[in-house]
Amino acid sequence: MKIAKPLLLVTTPIGLAVGLYEGWRLAGGLVFIMAALMLVISVAFGSVVWTIRRERAEEEKKKLAAATPKE
């Protein structure tokens, strides 16, 4: 896992860029549709990650507020 995560984080964008380039060579303007699809998927994935992080921070804030004694 220590090697796999960084490797995936580096190779995925490179592979996507190479794939879009090859798509441009083979299909021309249709690559814009593929790029738009990748953009929509990235935004959706990012919004899910952002929501999870925000909810987790709210939970930790509530736990911290409940654990601290009130004067």
LODREN-148609 format. One record per residue: x, z, y of N, C-alpha, C in turn; residue in three letters. Coordinates in steps of 0.001 Angstrom, whole numbers, padded with zeros to 6 digits, always signed. Each point is the difference from the previous one (the first is absolute). Layout:
<nodes>
XZYXZYXZYALA;...
</nodes>
This chain:
<nodes>
+000822+000000-001199-000822+000000+001199+000860+000000+001253MET;+001170+000617-000053+000845+000054+001190+000474-001387+000408LYS;+000183-000881-000971+000463-001350+000296-001189-000943+000200ILE;-001087+000212-000715-001115-000943+000011-000708-000064+001356ALA;-000248+001135+000626-000735-000007+001270+000750-000764+001091LYS;+001275+000316+000259+000694-000780+001034+000113-001480-000352PRO;+000177-000270-001274+000116-001391-000433-001291-000761+000277LEU;-001129+000623-000306-001290-000634+000285-000244-000144+001494LEU;+000402+001007+000771-000196-000064+001445+000820-001118+000641LEU;+001103-000352-000607+000843-001064+000546-000420-001362-000542VAL;-000240-000098-001292-000241-001310-000595-001397-000554+000263THR;-000989+000854+000208-001356-000494+000224-000120-000827+001280THR;+000461+000489+001151-000091-000852+001199+000845-001269-000098PRO;+001161+000102-000653+000838-001188-000164-000716-001024-000872ILE;-000592+000457-001095-000733-000898-000889-001207-000613+000683GLY;-000673+000773+000822-001151-000519+000740+000441-001083+000976LEU;+001099+000239+000709+000504-000990+000950+000417-001286-000710ALA;+000701+000142-001124+000411-001183-000763-001232-000738-000530VAL;-000983+000740-000456-001224-000625-000492-000751-000750+001076GLY;-000068+000571+001196-000658-000702+001104+000773-001249+000400LEU;+001320+000077-000035+000817-001176+000313-000247-001114-001023TYR;+000003+000359-001272-000253-001004-001038-001418-000548+000104GLU;-000934+000864+000358-001365-000475+000209-000074-000996+001138GLY;+000784+000244+001045+000037-000936+001130+000551-001353-000449TRP;+001039+000054-000839+000582-001261-000486-000975-000762-000883ARG;-000779+000698-000812-000883-000667-000944-001363-000364+000589LEU;-000590+000900+000788-001384-000204+000427-000160-000117+001512ALA;+001059+000150+000741-000092-000165+001445-000827+001078+000670GLY;-001032-000413+000705-000802+000905+000814-000788+001039-000767GLY;-000177-000205-001286-000751+000984-000782+000701+001348-000081LEU;+001294+000019+000305+000742+001261-000035-000528+000961+001063VAL;-000619-000515+001069-000574+000882+001004-001145+000830-000571PHE;-000758-000592-000904-001077+000749-000662+000594+001105-000864ILE;+001068-000307-000702+000661+001003-000837+000599+001111+000853MET;+000604-000363+001121+000574+001011+000889-001108+000884+000571ALA;-001145-000597+000336-001125+000786+000514-000512+000956-001075ALA;-000056-000466-001233-000424+000854-001111+000954+001175-000167LEU;+001301-000254+000047+000982+001074-000122-000127+000987+001154MET;-000295-000495+001200-000172+000873+001154-001222+000905-000174LEU;-001094-000560-000478-001216+000785-000219+000235+001066-001072VAL;+000671-000369-001074+000289+000951-001070+000917+001112+000519ILE;+000994-000350+000804+000915+001001+000554-000722+000966+000922SER;-000890-000513+000827-000757+000862+000908-000911+000939-000791VAL;-000650-000513-001038-000880+000828-000820+000795+001102-000699ALA;+001120-000361-000572+000844+000984-000685+000523+001039+000989PHE;+000429-000454+001159+000495+000918+001021-001068+000961+000485GLY;-001232-000476+000134-001070+000883+000460-000341+001052-001056SER;+000097-000363-001268-000238+000977-001062+001085+001077+000027VAL;+001258-000412+000128+001106+000958+000061-000150+000897+001223VAL;-000351-000572+001140-000161+000769+001235-001122+001026-000138TRP;-001113-000400-000620-001125+000922-000202+000395+001145-000923THR;+000698-000298-001075+000421+001042-000936+000936+000984+000683ILE;+000955-000496+000770+000940+000886+000695-000713+000860+001040ARG;-000955-000590+000712-000739+000757+001014-000830+001103-000641ARG;-000695-000315-001106-000813+001007-000685+000874+001095-000598GLU;+001156-000352-000529+000908+000995-000565+000515+000928+001098ARG;+000295-000541+001171+000460+000826+001115-001105+000948+000461ALA;-001237-000473+000011-001126+000867+000372-000170+001136-001003GLU;+000132-000306-001291-000099+001035-001036+001093+001049+000168GLU;+001221-000446+000244+001109+000947+000170-000198+000844+001253GLU;-000557-000595+001023-000266+000743+001233-001054+001082-000248LYS;-001031-000333-000785-001030+000981-000331+000568+001121-000865LYS;+000856-000345-000964+000624+001016-000846+000867+000929+000822LYS;+000751-000565+000928+000860+000809+000846-000819+000913+000905LEU;-001112-000499+000501-000854+000812+000866-000644+001129-000809ALA;-000360-000264-001246-000614+001016-000841+001022+001039-000447ALA;+001257-000383-000130+001024+000927-000497+000524+000925+001088ALA;-000083-000421+001241+000521+000853+001070-001020+001084+000341THR;+000466+001236+000129-000931+001085+000330-000452-000099+001457PRO;-001254+000323+000206-000564-000033+001351+000065+001393+000596LYS;+000316+000056+001263+000117+001294+000671-001284+000401+000662GLU;
</nodes>
